[in-house]
């Protein structure tokens, strides 16, 4: 039986970070595919009949599709910057939870007359 002192506290964080990385990687691949193969993706995967639209309308839809994919690609590239490589924090975020009031944020005073 594994006791609590033998468990690694950061293991859950590592697993969640790996899942997050896989999701970001998949979304980035989908975004790149949507940028370069937008017509094929829109007609086959999404089932939009682009041939029935006017040429200008179909081009506008493809442009909006590619623009949305560029936004998803940018989000995928910047997502690893949001992940904290240092792992979970050792100290609680709220200083008052530990009883240390010297680092606590002071409360605002009420403007009501006493």
N, C-alpha and C positions, 0 to 999 in steps of 0.2 A: 504494500500500500504506500502510496506517495503522500508524504506529509506536506504541510504548507511551506515548511522551510526548504524543501527541495524543488518547489515550483519556481520557474523563472517568471518574474512579474511582467516582463516585456513581451512575452510570447504572443499574447492576444494582439498586441499592437503590431507586431511583425506580421502576423497573419492578415490583419486588416489592411496593412500597408501593401502587402502582396496582392490582395484582391483589388485594392484601389489602383495599383499599377497596371494590373491586367485590364481593368475596365477602361482606364485612360488609353492604354495601347490599342484596344479594340475600337474605341471611339475615334482615335486618330486615324486608324486604317480606314474606317468607314468614311471619314471626312475626305481623305485623299482620294478614295475611290469615287466619291460623289463629285469631287472637283473635276477629275479627268474623264470619268465615264458617266456624266450626269444624265445624258439622254437615255442610255441603257438602263440606268438605275431607275429613272422616273417611269419608263415604259414597262419594264419587266417587274421589278420588285414592288413598286408602288402602284402599278396598273393605271397610270395616267395616259389617256389616248392623245398624245401630243400631235399625232398626224391629223386629228380632226380639228385642231385649232388653226387659226390664221398664223402665217409664218412669224409675224411680229409678236403675237401673243406667246407662241411656243418659245421664241428667243427670250422674251421677258421672263417666262417661267424658268427657263434654264439658267438665266443670269441670277435670278433670285435664289435658285437652288444652289448654285456655286457660291454665292455670297454667304448663304447660311452655312455651307460646308467650310468656308474659310473661317467663319466665326468658331465653328466647332474645332477646327484644326488649331486655331490660336488658343482656345481654352485647353485643348489637349497638351499643347506645348508648355503652357504656363502652369498646368496643374501640379507637376512635381515640385514647383517652387512653394506651393501651399503645404506640402507634406513636411513634417518636422523630422529631419534625419536624426535628431538627438534622442528621439523616443519620448515616452510619456514623462511628464514632469515628476520630479521626486517630491517637491514641495506643493502643498495645496495652493491654488491660485488666490484664494481669499485668505489674507493674513489674519483676519479675526477668527478663522476656524481653528487656528492653533493657539489662540489666546494672546498673540503678540499684537498689542494695540499700538505699538510704536510705528509700525509700517502701515497701519490701516488708514484708509481714506477718510478724512473727517466729514461728518454729516453737515449738510447746509443748515444754516439757522433759519428759522421761520421768520417771516417778515410781519407776522401778526403782533399786535401790541399785547403785552401780557397783562 
